[in-house]
Amino acid sequence: MQSRSQRRRRILKQCIQKKSKIEDNAHVTQEIDSDYEDVSEMEEDEHIQYEDEFDDEYESEEGEINIDSEDEEILQKEEQTQEPSQSTQQQQQPLQQQSKLVRKKKGMEQESQENQKRVWFYDEAENLDFDNRAYNMLHRVTTEWPCLSCDFVLTEEEQQQYRNKEYHKMNKYPYTVYLAAGTQAAQPTKNQIYLLKLSKMHKTKYDDDEASLSEDDSEDDNLSNDEEGQVHLSSVAGLKCGVNRIKTMNGQAIAAYWNENGDVSILDLNPLYKKLLTNQQSQFNLSQLHHKVFKNQHEGFALDWSRLKLGDLISGSVDGKIYLYQLNNNDWIRENKAYEYHKGSVEDLQFSPIESFVFASCSTDGSLCIVDTREGKHKQAQILVKAHNCDVNVISWNQVSATLVATGADDGCFKIWDLKYPKNDAISEIQFHNKAITSIQFQPNSDSSIAVSSEDHKLSIWDFAVENENNNVDDIPDQLMFVHQGQKDLKELKYHPIYYEMIVSTSANGFNVFKPTLDEEEKKSEQSEEDQAQIPVIKEEDLNKYFQQMSIQ
C-alpha cells in the first residue's frame, strides 16, 4: 500500500549542499560548516563566522561520552555522476524567478449568502517580476539536507502568550524565531533533526528603495538598521532514516516525529534549545537525549498534539491505523487498540480546538472524518464527509470558528466545510492550484484567512471575508490575497502561533520566513480614522461666542 505522502517524498540531490546559511534577500549573511561527523560547540567571533575544531567525542551537558561512529561506504561513482547542485553564485543573486501576486482587500463584510458555494478554476498563475514591496519581511534559509516538515519552538514568554491566545502584529523589528525540522538525506544514516535559531530578521520591504522610507517606518520598524540576519544551528545525529513529519508540543522544545522506518518518536530538544538561547551551536547523538520510540508496522505522516490536554498525541499511518498517546507520570503511553475506520492511508490528523476528546482525520479514500473518543467506537467515525473524489492530503481546523474545517486534495482543489451541516456541500471550493495540495492552515487568529501550498511550487493566501465584487481581473477571485513563489516542491507551511501573518514554508531548496504585505489599505484607513479623531470638536455655544466677538470688533 502506497500513500500519496510516500509518493511526494523525494531525495532532491540538486538541493543537497554542504553549507547551512541564512540569506537576507539573497545576500549571504553567515555560513556554518556542517560537513562533520563528530560534535563540538562552535564559538562565534565578532564577524559571525565559525571555526570548527572537532574532537572524537559527542558533547553533552553531563559530560563527554565516547560514541563509536558507524562506518559507512560511500559510493564514489554515484557522487561523480550526480548532478551538481546550484552554484553559490546563483544562490547569492536576487530571486529573479520568484513571482508574486498581491491583491488588496476590497472589503471586509461577509457575503449575504454565507453558505453559498463558490468554485474557481485557474490554469496558470501570472508571472510577475519580484518586488521587495510585496513582502514586509522575507528571509531565506538553506540547510545541508532538504526537510519535509518543520515546526516552531517558542520561548517561555511566547508560550504564555500562546496559551492565552495572544496574537501580535509585532511591527517592532527584528524578529527571532526557533524552528525544529527533520531531514531527508541522500544516505539514511546522514539524517538529522535540526533546531535552528533565526535572529535579527529585519523588515526587507524597502531594501530596493531606501530613499522612500517614511519617518514612521524608520522609527517604528527599525528599518535604518543595516545588520544582517543570523542563523545558529544545532542538530541531533544518529538517526537511521529520514523524517516524514515533525510536530512540537504546543511550542515547547519537545518534538514528536514520524520516520521512514515506521517509528513514532518523542524527543526532548531542551539541551539544544538551552544552548541556542546563548547562540551556542552543538550536535548531540540521539542516544544522549531523552526519547521514546513507538514501533509500527508501516510508516506514516499524520501527527498532531492536543492544544487542550497537555501531552496528548495522535498518529496515523499508511495502513489506516490511528493511535492515541497520553502523558502519564512523565512518560508517554500508547493505547493498545487502534482506530481503523478509513479504507486507505491516513494522511493528516488534527485535534479539535475546543474539545480535547475529538479529532479529525483525512485519507486517501477521499473522506474527512470526525471522531469522538468518548464513544469508544474504533471501527466507526461519528461524522463522515465524502470530501473529494481523490486523495485528501491535508486538513486544517479553524481555531476561531470551530465548525470550519478545510481539506486539500491531490487534484489541487481545496474546500471549506461547515461541520454544523456535514451532509451539505462544501461552503467554498477552490480550484486554483494545478497540482496536489501539500499543506493548508487557517491563520491562527482569523476565521476567514487561510494559506495553501501545492506541488505547483506556489503558496496562496486567501481571505473569505472579502466581498465578491464580480469584477475580477483575468478571472482571479477577489478573495485571493497573495501568491508566494520561488520555492521548489513546497512541502509544508506553518503560521507562527502568535506573530501575526508570519509564515515559514519548507521546500526542496530550503526555508522561507516571510510576512506578506496585505494590509496597506487597512493601515491607511486606520490612520485616517485616527487623524479625524484628533480634530477638536467645537461646541455650538463656543461658536456663537466667537461670532459675537467678531461682530463687536
C-alpha positions as CSV (number, residue, x, y, z in Angstrom):
1,M,0.0,0.0,0.0
2,Q,1.5,3.3,-1.1
3,S,0.1,6.6,0.0
4,R,0.3,10.0,-1.7
5,S,2.6,11.1,1.1
6,Q,5.1,8.4,0.2
7,R,4.9,9.4,-3.5
8,R,5.7,13.0,-2.7
9,R,8.9,12.2,-0.7
10,R,11.9,12.6,-3.0
11,I,15.6,12.7,-2.4
12,L,16.4,16.0,-4.1
13,K,20.0,15.8,-5.0
14,Q,20.3,19.1,-6.7
15,C,19.4,20.8,-3.4
16,I,21.9,18.9,-1.2
17,Q,24.5,21.4,0.0
18,K,27.5,21.2,2.4
19,K,26.8,24.6,3.9
20,S,24.0,25.9,6.1
21,K,23.4,29.6,5.7
22,I,20.8,32.3,6.0
23,E,20.1,34.9,3.3
24,D,18.6,38.3,3.8
25,N,17.1,39.0,0.3
26,A,19.6,36.6,-1.2
27,H,22.7,38.2,0.4
28,V,24.7,35.6,2.3
29,T,25.0,36.8,5.9
30,Q,26.5,33.7,7.6
31,E,27.9,30.3,6.8
32,I,28.2,27.4,9.1
33,D,30.3,24.4,8.2
34,S,28.2,21.4,8.7
35,D,30.3,18.8,7.0
36,Y,31.3,16.9,10.0
37,E,30.8,13.5,11.7
38,D,31.6,14.3,15.4
39,V,30.4,17.1,17.6
40,S,31.7,20.3,19.0
41,E,30.5,23.6,20.1
42,M,31.3,26.4,17.6
43,E,32.5,29.6,19.1
44,E,31.2,32.8,17.5
45,D,33.7,35.5,16.6
46,E,33.0,39.2,16.0
47,H,32.5,38.6,12.3
48,I,29.8,35.9,12.8
49,Q,32.0,33.2,11.3
50,Y,32.5,29.8,12.8
51,E,35.7,27.8,13.2
52,D,35.1,24.1,13.7
53,E,37.5,22.2,15.8
54,F,36.3,18.7,16.3
55,D,37.2,16.1,18.9
56,D,36.3,12.4,18.7
57,E,33.5,12.7,21.2
58,Y,30.0,13.8,21.3
59,E,29.2,16.6,23.8
60,S,26.5,16.5,26.4
61,E,25.8,18.7,29.4
62,E,26.6,15.9,31.8
63,G,30.0,15.1,30.4
64,E,31.7,13.7,27.4
65,I,30.6,10.3,26.1
66,N,32.6,8.3,23.5
67,I,30.4,7.2,20.7
68,D,31.6,4.7,18.1
69,S,30.5,6.2,14.8
70,E,29.1,3.8,12.2
71,D,31.4,3.1,9.3
72,E,29.7,3.6,6.0
73,E,31.0,3.0,2.5
74,I,30.3,5.9,0.1
75,L,29.8,5.1,-3.5
76,Q,32.1,7.4,-5.3
77,K,30.8,6.6,-8.7
78,E,27.3,7.8,-7.8
79,E,28.7,11.1,-6.5
80,Q,30.7,11.6,-9.7
81,T,27.6,11.1,-11.8
82,Q,25.4,13.1,-9.5
83,E,24.1,16.3,-11.0
84,P,25.8,19.3,-9.4
85,S,23.8,21.5,-7.1
86,Q,23.1,25.1,-7.7
87,S,26.2,27.2,-7.5
88,T,26.8,29.6,-4.7
89,Q,26.9,32.4,-7.2
90,Q,23.4,31.6,-8.3
91,Q,22.1,31.4,-4.8
92,Q,23.5,34.9,-4.0
93,Q,21.8,36.5,-6.9
94,P,18.4,38.2,-6.3
95,L,15.5,35.9,-6.7
96,Q,14.7,36.8,-10.3
97,Q,12.3,34.0,-10.9
98,Q,10.2,34.5,-7.8
99,S,6.8,35.7,-8.7
100,K,4.3,37.5,-6.6
101,L,0.7,38.3,-6.9
102,V,-0.8,40.7,-4.4
103,R,-4.4,41.8,-4.3
104,K,-5.6,44.4,-1.8
105,K,-8.6,43.8,0.3
106,K,-11.7,45.3,-1.3
107,G,-14.0,44.8,1.7
108,M,-14.3,43.0,5.0
109,E,-18.0,42.4,5.0
110,Q,-19.4,38.9,5.0
111,E,-21.4,37.9,1.9
112,S,-25.1,38.0,2.3
113,Q,-25.3,34.3,1.4
114,E,-22.7,32.9,3.7
115,N,-23.1,29.3,2.7
116,Q,-23.1,30.0,-1.0
117,K,-20.8,27.5,-2.8
118,R,-18.0,29.1,-4.8
119,V,-15.9,27.4,-7.4
120,W,-12.9,29.0,-9.2
121,F,-10.8,27.4,-11.8
122,Y,-7.4,28.7,-12.6
123,D,-4.9,27.2,-15.1
124,E,-1.7,29.0,-14.7
125,A,-0.6,31.9,-12.4
126,E,0.6,35.1,-14.0
127,N,4.4,35.5,-13.8
128,L,5.3,38.9,-12.4
129,D,8.7,40.4,-11.5
130,F,9.8,40.0,-7.9
131,D,9.3,43.1,-5.8
132,N,10.5,43.5,-2.3
133,R,7.5,45.7,-1.5
134,A,5.3,42.5,-1.9
135,Y,6.7,41.4,1.5
136,N,7.1,43.2,4.7
137,M,9.8,40.7,5.5
138,L,11.3,37.9,3.5
139,H,14.3,35.8,4.7
140,R,15.6,32.6,3.1
141,V,17.5,29.7,4.8
142,T,19.1,26.7,3.2
143,T,20.4,23.7,5.0
144,E,22.6,20.8,4.2
145,W,19.7,18.5,3.5
146,P,16.1,19.3,2.5
147,C,13.3,18.9,5.0
148,L,9.7,17.7,4.5
149,S,8.4,19.2,7.7
150,C,9.1,21.8,10.4
151,D,7.5,23.5,13.4
152,F,8.1,26.4,15.7
153,V,9.6,26.3,19.2
154,L,8.5,29.1,21.4
155,T,10.3,31.0,24.2
156,E,8.7,30.9,27.7
157,E,7.2,34.3,27.1
158,E,5.8,33.3,23.8
159,Q,4.4,30.1,25.2
160,Q,2.5,32.1,27.8
161,Q,1.1,34.3,25.1
162,Y,0.2,31.2,23.1
163,R,-1.8,29.7,26.0
164,N,-3.6,33.0,26.5
165,K,-4.3,33.2,22.7
166,E,-2.5,36.5,22.4
167,Y,-1.6,37.5,18.8
168,H,0.7,40.4,17.9
169,K,1.2,42.3,14.7
170,M,4.7,42.8,16.1
171,N,5.7,45.8,14.0
172,K,8.8,46.2,16.1
173,Y,11.6,44.5,14.2
174,P,13.8,42.5,14.3
175,Y,12.2,39.0,14.8
176,T,13.8,36.0,16.4
177,V,12.3,32.5,15.9
178,Y,13.2,28.9,16.6
179,L,12.5,26.1,14.2
180,A,12.6,22.3,14.6
181,A,12.9,20.3,11.4
182,G,13.7,16.8,10.2
183,T,15.8,16.0,7.1
184,Q,15.5,13.8,4.0
185,A,19.2,13.0,3.3
186,A,20.6,11.0,0.4
187,Q,22.0,8.4,2.7
188,P,19.8,7.2,5.6
189,T,22.5,7.5,8.3
190,K,23.1,11.1,7.4
191,N,19.7,12.2,8.5
192,Q,19.3,14.6,11.4
193,I,16.9,16.6,13.5
194,Y,17.6,20.3,13.2
195,L,16.9,23.1,15.7
196,L,17.5,26.5,14.2
197,K,17.6,29.9,15.7
198,L,16.9,32.7,13.2
199,S,17.6,36.1,14.6
200,K,18.0,39.7,13.6
201,M,15.3,39.3,10.9
202,H,14.5,42.9,9.9
203,K,11.9,44.3,7.6
204,T,13.0,43.9,4.0
205,K,10.2,45.7,2.2
206,Y,12.2,48.8,1.3
207,D,15.6,47.2,0.6
208,D,15.5,48.2,-3.0
209,D,14.3,51.8,-2.4
210,E,15.9,53.2,0.7
211,A,15.1,56.8,-0.3
212,S,11.3,56.1,0.0
213,L,11.4,55.2,3.7
214,S,8.8,57.1,5.7
215,E,9.6,58.6,9.1
216,D,7.2,56.3,10.8
217,D,8.7,53.2,9.2
218,S,12.2,54.3,10.1
219,E,11.4,54.9,13.7
220,D,8.9,52.2,14.4
221,D,10.3,49.3,12.4
222,N,14.0,49.9,12.9
223,L,14.4,50.0,9.1
224,S,17.6,52.1,9.2
225,N,19.4,49.2,10.8
226,D,21.7,47.5,8.3
227,E,22.6,44.5,10.4
228,E,22.1,41.2,8.6
229,G,20.1,38.2,9.7
230,Q,21.8,35.4,11.5
231,V,21.3,31.6,11.9
232,H,22.5,29.3,14.6
233,L,22.0,25.6,14.0
234,S,22.1,22.7,16.4
235,S,21.3,19.1,15.4
236,V,20.7,15.6,16.5
237,A,22.6,12.9,14.7
238,G,22.3,9.1,14.9
239,L,19.0,8.8,13.0
240,K,18.8,5.7,10.8
241,C,16.4,7.1,8.2
242,G,14.6,10.2,7.0
243,V,11.9,12.2,8.9
244,N,8.5,12.3,7.4
245,R,6.9,14.8,9.8
246,I,7.7,16.6,13.0
247,K,5.5,18.5,15.5
248,T,6.5,20.3,18.6
249,M,4.3,20.0,21.7
250,N,2.4,23.3,21.9
251,G,5.6,25.2,21.1
252,Q,7.8,23.5,23.7
253,A,11.2,22.0,22.9
254,I,9.6,18.5,22.9
255,A,9.0,17.1,19.4
256,A,7.2,14.1,18.0
257,Y,8.2,12.8,14.6
258,W,7.4,10.0,12.1
259,N,10.3,8.4,10.3
260,E,10.5,6.2,7.2
261,N,11.0,3.0,9.3
262,G,7.6,3.4,10.8
263,D,8.6,4.7,14.2
264,V,6.8,7.4,16.1
265,S,9.4,9.0,18.4
266,I,9.1,11.7,21.1
267,L,12.3,13.6,21.6
268,D,13.4,16.2,24.2
269,L,15.2,19.0,22.4
270,N,15.7,21.2,25.5
271,P,19.5,20.6,25.7
272,L,19.8,22.0,22.2
273,Y,17.4,24.8,22.8
274,K,19.1,26.0,26.0
275,K,22.4,26.3,24.2
276,L,20.9,28.2,21.3
277,L,19.5,30.8,23.7
278,T,23.1,32.0,24.1
279,N,23.9,31.3,20.4
280,Q,25.9,28.2,21.2
281,Q,25.8,25.6,18.4
282,S,26.1,22.0,19.1
283,Q,25.4,18.5,17.9
284,F,24.1,15.6,20.0
285,N,23.7,12.0,19.3
286,L,20.2,10.6,19.6
287,S,21.4,8.2,22.4
288,Q,22.4,11.2,24.5
289,L,18.9,12.7,24.6
290,H,15.8,11.5,26.4
291,H,13.5,10.0,23.8
292,K,10.9,7.3,23.5
293,V,10.1,5.2,20.4
294,F,6.8,3.5,19.4
295,K,7.1,0.8,16.7
296,N,4.6,0.5,13.9
297,Q,4.3,-2.0,11.0
298,H,4.1,0.8,8.4
299,E,5.3,4.4,8.2
300,G,3.1,7.4,8.4
301,F,2.8,11.2,8.0
302,A,-0.2,12.1,10.1
303,L,0.7,13.6,13.5
304,D,-0.8,16.2,16.0
305,W,-0.5,17.4,19.6
306,S,-3.6,18.4,21.6
307,R,-3.7,22.1,22.5
308,L,-6.2,21.5,25.2
309,K,-4.8,18.5,27.0
310,L,-1.0,18.7,27.5
311,G,0.8,15.6,26.3
312,D,-2.0,14.1,24.3
313,L,-0.7,12.9,20.9
314,I,-2.3,11.3,17.9
315,S,-0.6,9.5,14.9
316,G,-1.9,7.9,11.7
317,S,-0.1,5.5,9.3
318,V,-0.4,4.4,5.7
319,D,-2.2,1.1,6.8
320,G,-5.1,3.2,8.0
321,K,-4.4,2.9,11.7
322,I,-4.7,5.8,14.2
323,Y,-3.2,5.6,17.7
324,L,-3.7,7.9,20.7
325,Y,-0.9,8.6,23.2
326,Q,-1.2,10.1,26.6
327,L,1.3,11.5,29.1
328,N,1.2,9.6,32.4
329,N,3.7,10.2,35.2
330,N,6.2,11.9,32.9
331,D,6.0,9.1,30.4
332,W,4.0,8.5,27.3
333,I,1.7,5.5,26.9
334,R,0.1,4.4,23.7
335,E,-3.4,2.9,23.6
336,N,-3.3,-0.7,22.6
337,K,-6.3,-0.6,20.3
338,A,-6.1,1.5,17.1
339,Y,-8.8,3.4,15.3
340,E,-9.4,1.7,12.0
341,Y,-12.3,3.3,10.1
342,H,-10.5,4.6,7.0
343,K,-10.2,2.4,3.9
344,G,-6.9,4.0,2.8
345,S,-3.8,5.7,4.2
346,V,-4.4,8.2,6.9
347,E,-2.8,11.4,5.6
348,D,-3.4,14.0,8.2
349,L,-4.9,14.5,11.7
350,Q,-5.9,17.4,13.9
351,F,-7.4,17.7,17.4
352,S,-10.4,19.8,17.9
353,P,-9.6,23.4,19.1
354,I,-12.5,23.3,21.6
355,E,-12.9,19.6,22.7
356,S,-10.0,17.5,23.9
357,F,-11.7,14.2,23.1
358,V,-12.5,15.0,19.4
359,F,-10.2,14.8,16.4
360,A,-10.4,15.0,12.7
361,S,-8.7,12.8,10.1
362,C,-8.4,12.5,6.3
363,S,-7.4,9.7,4.0
364,T,-6.6,8.6,0.5
365,D,-10.1,7.1,0.5
366,G,-11.3,10.7,-0.1
367,S,-13.0,11.2,3.2
368,L,-12.9,13.7,6.1
369,C,-13.9,12.1,9.4
370,I,-14.7,13.4,12.9
371,V,-14.2,11.1,15.9
372,D,-15.4,11.4,19.5
373,T,-13.2,9.2,21.6
374,R,-15.8,9.0,24.4
375,E,-17.9,6.8,22.1
376,G,-15.3,4.1,22.3
377,K,-16.0,3.0,18.7
378,H,-12.7,2.2,17.0
379,K,-14.2,1.0,13.7
380,Q,-16.6,3.9,13.0
381,A,-16.3,7.7,12.9
382,Q,-19.1,9.9,14.2
383,I,-19.1,12.1,11.2
384,L,-18.0,11.1,7.7
385,V,-17.8,13.5,4.8
386,K,-17.1,12.4,1.3
387,A,-14.8,15.4,0.7
388,H,-13.1,14.7,-2.6
389,N,-13.0,12.2,-5.4
390,C,-9.3,11.6,-4.9
391,D,-6.8,11.5,-2.0
392,V,-7.3,14.0,0.7
393,N,-3.8,15.1,1.7
394,V,-4.2,17.7,4.4
395,I,-6.7,19.3,6.7
396,S,-6.9,22.4,9.0
397,W,-9.4,23.0,11.8
398,N,-10.2,26.7,12.3
399,Q,-9.1,27.9,15.7
400,V,-11.7,30.8,15.9
401,S,-14.8,29.2,14.3
402,A,-14.6,25.6,15.4
403,T,-17.2,24.4,13.0
404,L,-15.0,25.1,10.0
405,V,-12.6,22.6,8.6
406,A,-10.5,22.9,5.4
407,T,-9.4,20.0,3.2
408,G,-6.7,19.9,0.5
409,A,-6.7,17.2,-2.2
410,D,-4.4,15.5,-4.7
411,D,-6.1,17.2,-7.7
412,G,-5.1,20.7,-6.5
413,C,-8.6,21.6,-5.1
414,F,-9.2,22.7,-1.5
415,K,-12.6,23.0,0.2
416,I,-14.0,24.5,3.4
417,W,-16.7,22.6,5.3
418,D,-19.1,23.6,8.0
419,L,-19.5,20.7,10.4
420,K,-22.9,22.0,11.5
421,Y,-24.1,20.7,8.1
422,P,-21.9,17.7,7.4
423,K,-24.4,16.4,4.7
424,N,-24.3,19.6,2.8
425,D,-21.8,20.5,0.1
426,A,-18.6,22.5,1.0
427,I,-19.3,26.2,1.6
428,S,-16.3,27.0,-0.6
429,E,-14.5,25.1,-3.3
430,I,-11.4,26.5,-4.9
431,Q,-9.6,25.0,-7.9
432,F,-6.7,27.4,-8.1
433,H,-3.6,25.2,-7.9
434,N,-2.9,22.8,-10.7
435,K,-1.1,20.1,-8.7
436,A,-1.5,18.3,-5.4
437,I,-2.1,20.4,-2.2
438,T,0.7,19.7,0.2
439,S,-0.2,21.9,3.2
440,I,-3.1,24.0,4.4
441,Q,-3.6,26.1,7.5
442,F,-6.1,28.7,8.7
443,Q,-4.5,31.8,10.2
444,P,-4.5,31.2,13.9
445,N,-6.4,34.3,14.9
446,S,-8.7,34.5,11.9
447,D,-11.9,32.7,10.9
448,S,-11.6,33.7,7.3
449,S,-7.9,33.7,6.2
450,I,-6.2,30.6,5.0
451,A,-2.8,29.7,3.4
452,V,-2.3,26.8,1.0
453,S,0.8,25.3,-0.6
454,S,1.0,23.0,-3.6
455,E,3.3,20.8,-5.7
456,D,3.0,23.5,-8.4
457,H,5.6,25.5,-6.4
458,K,3.1,28.1,-5.2
459,L,1.8,29.2,-1.8
460,S,-1.5,31.1,-1.9
461,I,-3.2,33.2,0.8
462,W,-7.0,33.7,0.8
463,D,-9.4,35.8,2.8
464,F,-13.1,34.8,2.5
465,A,-14.2,37.9,4.4
466,V,-13.5,39.9,1.2
467,E,-16.7,40.6,-0.6
468,N,-17.0,39.1,-4.1
469,E,-17.5,42.1,-6.4
470,N,-17.6,40.1,-9.6
471,N,-15.1,42.4,-11.2
472,N,-12.1,40.0,-11.1
473,V,-9.1,40.8,-13.2
474,D,-8.2,37.9,-15.5
475,D,-10.7,35.7,-13.6
476,I,-8.6,36.0,-10.4
477,P,-11.0,35.9,-7.5
478,D,-11.2,38.9,-5.1
479,Q,-10.6,36.5,-2.2
480,L,-7.1,35.7,-3.4
481,M,-4.8,38.0,-1.5
482,F,-1.3,36.8,-2.2
483,V,0.8,34.2,-4.1
484,H,4.3,33.4,-2.9
485,Q,6.7,31.7,-5.3
486,G,10.4,30.9,-5.7
487,Q,10.5,27.7,-3.7
488,K,10.7,24.4,-5.5
489,D,8.5,21.5,-4.5
490,L,6.8,23.1,-1.5
491,K,6.1,20.6,1.3
492,E,4.7,22.4,4.3
493,L,3.7,25.8,5.6
494,K,3.2,27.0,9.2
495,Y,1.8,30.2,10.6
496,H,3.7,31.4,13.6
497,P,1.4,30.7,16.6
498,I,1.4,34.3,17.9
499,Y,3.2,36.6,15.4
500,Y,0.6,38.0,13.1
501,E,0.8,36.8,9.4
502,M,4.3,35.3,9.7
503,I,4.7,32.1,7.7
504,V,7.5,29.6,7.4
505,S,7.5,27.3,4.4
506,T,9.8,24.4,3.7
507,S,10.7,23.0,0.3
508,A,13.4,21.3,-1.7
509,N,15.6,24.4,-1.7
510,G,15.2,25.4,1.9
511,F,13.0,27.5,4.2
512,N,11.4,30.9,3.6
513,V,10.3,33.0,6.6
514,F,8.1,35.9,5.4
515,K,5.3,38.3,6.2
516,P,3.3,39.4,3.1
517,T,2.2,42.9,2.6
518,L,-1.5,42.6,2.9
519,D,-2.9,45.4,5.0
520,E,-1.6,48.6,3.5
521,E,-5.1,49.9,2.7
522,E,-6.3,48.9,6.2
523,K,-3.4,50.8,7.8
524,K,-4.3,53.9,5.8
525,S,-7.9,53.6,6.8
526,E,-6.9,53.3,10.5
527,Q,-4.6,56.3,10.2
528,S,-7.3,58.3,8.6
529,E,-9.7,57.5,11.5
530,E,-7.0,58.4,14.0
531,D,-6.4,61.8,12.3
532,Q,-10.1,62.5,12.2
533,A,-10.4,61.6,15.9
534,Q,-7.7,64.2,16.7
535,I,-9.7,67.1,15.1
536,P,-11.2,69.1,18.0
537,V,-15.0,69.2,18.4
538,I,-16.3,72.8,18.6
539,K,-19.4,73.3,20.7
540,E,-22.2,75.5,19.3
541,E,-22.2,77.8,22.3
542,D,-18.4,78.4,21.8
543,L,-19.0,79.1,18.2
544,N,-21.7,81.7,19.0
545,K,-19.4,83.5,21.4
546,Y,-16.8,83.6,18.8
547,F,-19.2,85.2,16.3
548,Q,-20.3,87.8,18.9
549,Q,-16.7,88.8,19.5
550,M,-16.1,89.2,15.8
551,S,-19.2,91.4,15.4
552,I,-18.1,93.7,18.3
553,Q,-14.8,94.2,16.6
